[in-house]
Amino acid sequence: MDNNILEMKDIEKSFGVVKALKKVNLELSKGEVHALMGENGAGKSTLVKVLTGIHQKDSGQIIYDGNEVEYKKPKESQDAGISVVHQELNMMNHLTIAQNIFIGRESVKAKFFTDDHVINKKTKALFKMFNMEVDPKEKVGNLTVGKQQMVEIIKAVSMDAKIVIFDEPTASLTEKEIDELFKIIENLKSKGIAIVYISHRMDEIFKITDRITIMRDGEYVGSVDTKETTKDQLINMMVGRVVYEDPKQESEVDENANIVLSVKNLHSKDVKDVSFDLRKGEILGFSGLMGAGRTEVMRLIFGADPKDKGEIYINGKKTPISKPQDAVDNGIGYLSEDRKQFGIVTGMSVSDNVVQSSLKNYVKNMIIDDKRIREVSEKYVTDLKIKTSSTKQLLRNLSGGNQQKVVIAKWLEHNSDILIFDEPTRGIDVGAKSEIYSLMNELVKLGKSIIMISSELTEILRMSDRIIVMCEGRKVKELSIEEATQEKILHYATARKEGDIVGG
């Protein structure tokens, strides 16, 4: 096609004996939004890394802007006009917004000193171009994760890009910020800039993309026009199987089941007198918009943040929890939304992560029982279907879904009976999602109890036995799964003050 800005033909890449890419193709036109989809581990990230010079291909062709290219390092592709907005933020918190955006491209005066005035002015102009108000002098560390993501996006756009690659860009954004992002993408598209959009969120794919390329197990499956395909067809192409997505019809928990956790009048600067019970074998869903206070409640329960008042009862017994170790000692496991910061150590092996919270059980006479650690880890790898070459594999080399399974293994090994799942499938593909869902259902059948925070209403309705809806730090409504609908949840989730609640 004459309008092509990029053609990747028959790209192959191996790491040792593992063939990561096998004859993969990608065609990208000027001014189009092209989705790249596939399960985690399908090869999407590897393909992007080959394009941008992080990895070198073993064979195949890359034709960019009419010329065959092969970049040896990321700066070469960046200088050529290929920008990447990564899912994992790469901000320097101690620097300002402007300094982060122009790092490495600073205006310098007197040959030695950075001219902050110039980059502040440029930053203000960039944000104004996209109708966004920002103080360029604000430290990035003071921003919300969503705002940091927007800074990362503006940074990529500022590099005179011909291609911008978005990797799960909306994972940390509010609905308002997502709307702003889509406007930015439309703006870029109108300027003839090509967009590669990597996301697992089907509604976004159908809303903003023109074409979709699907990968599976390192191979090219095919490309389709977005308007001419359906969600079921995409899922089938990605995973080669039907993924069950119907909502739960009725609670599977006996209403007389024991209450394993009771929270009474929990209060802090972000949480306003929240009370609820969790029953044995139950999945209790917490729904609400970004900033509703759901994570803040869980951090208070887990002792990660100080509470002003409130009581926590575990199996009917009042239990003081002032730090995370208190919660862990009382059988509570917390799978954080930000698993890379709070859930796992990516530079450690699978087995080291699995026993991270229960290492003392593997030490005798000051000697670590490595053989037993390996055996236990291998059992979890088998039971949880963790895709890894061995338990010695570093966690950073696993896909997001498999990293999440390792976090679950860690808390199971610690024998946690109450598990808090905060956005358990954030950034995880549909196939891995289905496996996480099956695993959660198995856990409650074994008598574990789960609190699940999710921003995806389909996930809340599919998994929960009961749903608590929050808004601005308040518990607004408790719904049985039988009465819950997306419309009802959103109705209560937007009830910013008591008078906003109309009807039942």
C-alpha positions in Angstrom: 0.0 0.0 0.0 1.3 3.5 -1.0 0.0 4.9 2.3 2.1 2.5 4.4 4.5 4.0 6.9 5.6 0.6 8.3 5.9 -3.0 7.0 7.3 -5.8 9.2 7.6 -8.9 7.1 8.3 -12.5 8.4 10.0 -11.3 11.5 11.7 -14.0 13.5 13.4 -13.8 16.9 14.7 -16.5 19.3 16.1 -16.4 22.8 18.2 -19.5 23.1 15.9 -22.4 22.3 12.8 -20.3 22.8 11.3 -19.0 19.5 9.6 -15.8 20.6 8.6 -14.6 17.1 7.8 -16.9 14.1 7.3 -15.2 10.7 5.3 -12.2 12.2 3.8 -9.5 9.9 2.6 -6.0 10.7 1.4 -3.4 8.3 0.7 0.1 9.4 -0.7 3.0 7.4 -0.3 6.8 7.9 -3.1 8.2 10.0 -4.5 4.9 11.2 -5.0 3.5 14.6 -3.9 -0.2 14.5 -4.5 -2.5 17.4 -2.0 -5.2 18.2 -3.7 -7.9 20.2 -2.9 -11.3 21.7 -2.6 -13.0 25.1 0.3 -12.0 27.3 3.3 -14.0 26.0 1.9 -13.9 22.4 5.0 -11.8 21.3 3.5 -8.3 21.1 6.2 -6.7 23.3 9.0 -8.6 21.6 7.8 -7.4 18.2 7.7 -3.8 19.5 11.2 -4.2 21.0 12.5 -5.5 17.6 11.0 -2.5 15.9 12.5 0.0 18.4 16.0 -1.5 18.6 15.8 -3.1 22.0 16.2 -6.5 20.4 17.7 -7.3 17.0 15.7 -9.6 14.7 17.1 -12.9 13.5 15.5 -12.7 10.1 12.8 -10.8 8.2 12.4 -7.2 6.9 11.5 -3.9 8.5 10.5 -1.2 6.0 9.9 2.2 7.6 8.9 5.3 5.6 10.0 3.6 2.4 13.4 2.4 3.6 14.6 -0.9 5.0 15.9 -0.3 8.5 17.3 -2.2 11.5 17.8 -0.1 14.7 20.6 -1.2 17.0 19.3 0.8 20.0 16.2 2.6 21.1 17.6 6.2 20.6 18.0 5.4 16.8 14.3 4.5 16.4 13.3 7.5 18.6 15.3 9.9 16.5 13.7 8.4 13.4 10.2 9.2 14.7 9.1 6.1 16.5 7.9 6.8 20.1 6.6 4.3 22.7 4.3 5.0 25.7 5.1 2.1 28.0 2.5 0.5 30.3 5.1 0.5 33.2 5.7 4.2 33.9 9.3 5.4 33.5 9.1 8.7 35.3 11.7 10.4 37.5 9.7 11.5 40.5 12.1 14.1 41.8 12.1 16.0 38.5 9.3 18.4 37.3 6.8 17.5 34.5 8.8 19.7 32.0 12.1 18.1 33.0 10.7 14.6 32.5 9.3 15.4 29.1 12.5 17.0 27.8 15.1 14.8 29.6 18.0 14.3 27.2 16.6 17.1 25.0 17.0 20.0 27.4 17.6 23.6 26.3 21.0 24.6 27.7 22.2 28.1 28.4 25.9 29.1 29.0 26.8 25.6 27.9 26.3 24.2 31.4 22.9 25.1 32.9 19.5 23.8 31.8 17.1 26.6 30.8 14.0 25.5 32.7 12.1 28.6 31.4 12.3 27.3 27.8 11.2 23.7 28.6 8.4 25.0 30.9 7.1 27.1 28.0 7.3 24.2 25.6 5.6 21.9 28.0 2.7 24.4 28.6 2.3 24.7 24.8 2.2 20.9 24.3 -0.5 20.4 27.0 -2.5 23.4 25.6 -2.4 21.7 22.2 -4.4 18.9 23.7 -6.6 21.2 25.8 -5.1 20.2 29.2 -4.2 22.4 32.0 -0.8 21.6 33.7 1.8 23.3 35.8 5.1 22.4 34.1 7.0 23.0 37.4 5.0 20.4 39.4 7.1 17.5 40.6 6.0 14.3 38.8 6.1 12.4 42.2 3.2 14.6 43.4 0.9 13.5 40.5 -1.5 10.6 40.5 -0.6 7.5 38.5 -3.2 8.6 35.8 -1.6 12.1 35.5 1.9 10.5 35.3 0.6 8.4 32.4 -0.6 11.5 30.6 2.8 13.1 31.0 4.4 10.0 29.5 2.0 10.2 26.6 2.7 13.9 26.0 6.4 13.1 26.2 6.1 10.6 23.4 4.0 13.0 21.3 6.6 15.8 21.8 9.3 13.9 19.8 7.9 14.7 16.3 6.8 11.1 16.0 5.6 9.5 12.8 4.5 6.4 14.8 3.4 6.3 18.4 3.0 2.9 20.1 0.7 2.9 23.1 1.1 -0.1 25.4 -2.0 -0.5 27.7 -2.3 3.3 28.0 -5.6 3.4 29.9 -4.7 0.9 32.6 -4.2 3.7 35.2 -6.5 6.4 33.8 -9.8 7.7 35.0 -12.8 7.9 32.6 -12.2 11.6 32.0 -8.5 11.0 31.3 -9.4 8.1 28.9 -11.6 10.6 27.0 -8.7 13.0 26.9 -6.4 10.3 25.6 -8.9 9.4 22.8 -9.0 13.0 21.8 -5.2 13.1 21.7 -5.2 9.9 19.5 -7.8 11.5 17.1 -5.7 14.6 17.0 -2.6 12.6 16.1 -4.5 10.6 13.5 -5.7 13.8 11.8 -2.0 14.9 11.5 -1.2 11.6 9.6 0.6 10.0 12.6 0.2 6.3 12.8 -0.8 4.7 16.1 -0.1 1.1 17.3 -2.5 0.5 20.1 -1.8 -2.5 22.5 -4.8 -3.2 24.8 -6.9 -6.0 26.2 -9.9 -3.7 26.6 -12.3 -4.7 23.9 -14.6 -1.7 24.2 -11.6 0.6 23.5 -10.4 -1.5 20.6 -13.8 -1.2 18.9 -14.2 2.4 19.7 -10.9 3.9 18.4 -9.1 1.5 16.1 -9.3 1.0 12.3 -7.6 -2.3 12.0 -6.5 -5.1 14.3 -3.5 -7.5 14.0 -3.7 -10.6 16.2 -0.8 -12.7 17.5 -0.8 -16.0 19.3 2.2 -18.0 20.7 4.7 -15.8 18.8 3.0 -16.2 15.5 1.0 -13.9 13.2 -2.7 -15.1 13.2 -4.1 -12.4 10.9 -5.3 -8.8 10.5 -8.9 -7.7 10.3 -10.9 -4.4 9.8 -12.3 -3.4 13.2 -15.8 -2.6 11.7 -16.0 -6.1 10.1 -15.2 -8.2 13.1 -16.8 -9.1 16.5 -15.6 -9.5 20.1 -16.1 -13.3 19.9 -14.1 -13.6 16.7 -11.2 -11.6 18.2 -11.2 -13.7 21.3 -11.3 -16.9 19.3 -8.3 -15.7 17.1 -6.3 -14.7 20.2 -6.8 -17.8 22.4 -8.1 -20.4 20.0 -10.9 -21.2 22.4 -14.2 -19.7 23.7 -13.7 -17.7 26.9 -16.7 -17.8 29.2 -17.9 -14.2 30.1 -21.5 -14.5 31.2 -22.4 -12.7 34.5 -23.0 -14.8 37.6 -26.7 -15.6 38.0 -26.9 -16.2 41.7 -24.7 -16.2 44.8 -22.9 -19.5 45.5 -22.5 -18.7 49.2 -24.8 -19.9 52.0 -26.1 -16.8 53.7 -25.5 -18.5 57.1 -21.8 -19.2 56.3 -19.4 -18.0 58.9 -18.3 -14.3 58.8 -14.5 -14.5 58.5 -13.9 -10.7 58.4 -16.0 -7.9 59.8 -15.0 -4.3 59.3 -16.8 -1.7 61.4 -16.7 2.1 60.9 -13.4 2.3 59.2 -12.4 5.9 58.9 -9.3 7.9 57.6 -8.7 11.0 55.5 -9.8 9.1 52.4 -12.4 6.7 53.9 -15.6 7.6 55.6 -17.1 5.1 58.1 -17.0 2.0 55.9 -18.5 -1.2 57.4 -19.0 -4.6 55.8 -18.8 -8.4 56.4 -17.1 -11.1 54.4 -18.3 -14.7 54.6 -16.4 -17.9 54.2 -16.2 -19.1 50.6 -17.4 -15.7 49.3 -16.2 -13.4 46.5 -17.1 -9.9 47.6 -16.8 -7.4 44.8 -15.9 -3.7 45.4 -17.0 -1.4 42.6 -16.8 2.3 42.0 -15.1 4.9 39.8 -11.4 5.8 40.1 -10.8 7.6 43.4 -13.8 6.0 45.1 -11.7 4.9 48.0 -11.7 1.1 47.4 -8.0 0.6 47.5 -7.7 3.0 50.5 -10.2 0.8 52.4 -8.1 -2.3 51.7 -4.8 -0.6 52.7 -6.4 0.3 56.0 -7.5 -3.3 56.6 -4.0 -4.6 55.7 -2.3 -2.0 57.9 -0.5 -0.3 55.1 -2.0 3.1 56.0 -3.0 4.4 59.4 -6.7 4.6 60.3 -8.3 7.3 62.4 -10.9 4.9 63.8 -12.6 1.6 63.1 -12.4 -2.0 64.2 -11.5 -5.2 62.4 -12.8 -8.6 63.5 -11.3 -11.9 62.1 -13.5 -15.0 62.8 -15.4 -13.0 65.3 -12.4 -11.9 67.3 -11.4 -8.2 67.5 -8.0 -8.0 65.8 -5.7 -5.0 66.0 -3.9 -4.4 62.7 -1.4 -1.5 62.6 1.1 -2.8 60.1 1.0 -5.3 57.1 2.8 -8.0 59.2 -0.2 -8.0 61.6 -2.5 -8.7 58.7 -0.2 -11.4 57.3 0.1 -13.1 60.7 -3.7 -13.1 60.9 -4.2 -14.8 57.5 -4.8 -11.9 55.2 -3.0 -11.8 51.8 -3.0 -8.7 49.6 -2.6 -8.8 45.9 -1.9 -5.2 45.1 -3.0 -3.3 42.0 0.6 -2.4 41.5 2.1 -5.9 41.7 5.5 -4.8 40.5 5.9 -2.3 43.4 4.2 -4.2 46.2 3.5 -7.8 45.1 6.7 -9.3 43.6 10.4 -8.8 43.2 11.0 -9.0 39.5 14.8 -9.4 39.9 14.2 -12.6 41.9 13.3 -16.1 40.7 9.8 -17.6 40.6 10.7 -19.9 43.6 12.1 -17.0 45.7 8.9 -15.0 45.1 6.7 -18.0 46.0 8.3 -18.4 49.5 8.9 -14.7 50.0 6.3 -14.4 52.8 7.0 -17.8 54.4 10.7 -18.2 54.1 11.2 -18.8 57.8 9.4 -22.2 57.3 12.2 -23.3 55.0 15.1 -22.4 57.4 16.5 -25.0 59.8 19.7 -24.4 61.8 20.2 -21.2 59.8 20.3 -23.3 56.5 17.8 -22.7 53.8 16.2 -25.9 52.4 16.6 -25.1 48.7 15.4 -28.5 47.6 12.1 -28.2 49.4 11.6 -24.6 48.1 12.1 -25.9 44.6 9.6 -28.8 45.1 6.9 -26.5 46.6 7.4 -23.9 43.8 7.2 -26.6 41.1 3.9 -27.8 42.6 2.5 -24.3 42.4 3.8 -23.9 38.8 1.9 -27.1 37.9 -1.3 -26.4 40.0 -1.7 -22.8 38.8 -0.5 -23.4 35.3 2.3 -20.8 35.5 4.1 -20.6 32.2 7.8 -20.5 32.9 10.8 -22.4 31.7 11.8 -23.3 35.3 11.3 -22.1 38.9 14.7 -20.4 38.6 13.4 -18.1 35.9 13.5 -14.4 36.9 10.0 -13.0 37.4 10.7 -10.0 35.1 10.7 -12.5 32.2 7.2 -13.8 32.8 4.0 -12.2 31.3 1.7 -10.1 33.5 -0.8 -13.0 33.9 1.9 -15.4 35.1 3.4 -12.8 37.5 0.0 -12.5 39.0 -0.3 -16.2 39.5 3.1 -16.2 41.3 1.7 -13.5 43.7 -1.3 -15.8 44.3 1.1 -18.7 45.0 3.0 -16.6 47.5 -0.1 -16.0 49.6 -1.4 -19.6 49.3 1.9 -20.8 50.5 1.6 -18.5 53.5 -1.8 -20.2 54.1 -3.8 -16.9 53.8 -7.6 -17.6 54.3 -8.6 -14.0 53.3 -7.3 -12.8 50.0 -7.7 -9.2 48.8 -7.4 -9.0 45.0 -7.0 -5.3 43.9 -7.6 -5.1 40.1 -6.5 -8.8 39.7 -6.6 -8.8 35.9 -5.3 -5.2 35.2 -3.1 -5.4 32.0 -3.8 -9.1 31.6 -5.1 -10.6 28.3 -8.4 -12.4 28.0 -7.0 -15.9 28.1 -5.0 -15.3 31.3 -8.1 -13.5 32.8 -10.1 -16.6 32.3 -7.5 -18.7 34.1 -7.3 -16.2 37.0 -11.1 -16.3 37.3 -11.1 -20.1 37.4 -8.4 -20.0 40.0 -10.4 -17.6 42.2 -13.4 -19.9 41.9 -11.3 -22.9 43.0 -9.9 -20.9 45.9 -13.4 -20.1 47.3 -14.5 -23.8 46.9 -11.5 -24.7 49.1 -12.9 -22.3 51.8 -10.8 -19.2 51.1 -12.6 -15.8 51.1 -11.9 -13.1 48.5 -12.4 -9.4 48.4 -12.1 -8.3 44.7 -11.7 -4.7 43.6 -12.3 -4.2 39.9 -13.0 -1.2 37.7 -14.4 -3.6 35.0 -18.2 -4.0 35.5 -18.2 -7.2 33.5 -15.6 -8.7 35.8 -17.5 -7.5 39.0 -20.8 -9.1 37.6 -19.1 -12.3 36.5 -17.2 -13.1 39.7 -19.0 -11.5 42.7 -21.5 -13.1 45.1 -22.2 -9.7 46.6 -21.2 -6.2 45.5 -20.3 -3.1 47.5 -20.4 0.2 45.6 -18.3 3.1 46.8 -18.1 6.8 45.9 -15.7 9.4 47.3 -14.7 7.2 50.3 -18.2 6.2 51.2 -19.9 2.8 51.0 -23.0 3.9 49.0 -24.8 0.6 48.4 -24.6 -3.1 48.9 -26.1 -5.3 46.1 -26.8 -9.0 45.8 -25.6 -10.5 42.6 -29.2 -11.4 41.7 -30.2 -7.7 41.7 -27.0 -6.1 40.4 -26.8 -4.7 36.8 -24.2 -2.4 35.2 -26.7 0.4 35.2 -27.4 0.0 39.0 -23.7 -0.1 39.8 -23.0 3.0 37.8 -26.0 4.8 39.3 -24.7 4.3 42.8 -21.0 4.8 41.8 -21.8 8.3 40.7 -23.8 9.2 43.8 -21.3 11.8 45.0 -23.5 12.9 47.9 -26.5 11.4 49.7 -29.0 13.4 47.8 -27.8 12.0 44.5 -29.2 8.5 45.3 -32.6 8.3 43.7 -34.7 5.1 44.0 -33.4 1.7 45.1 
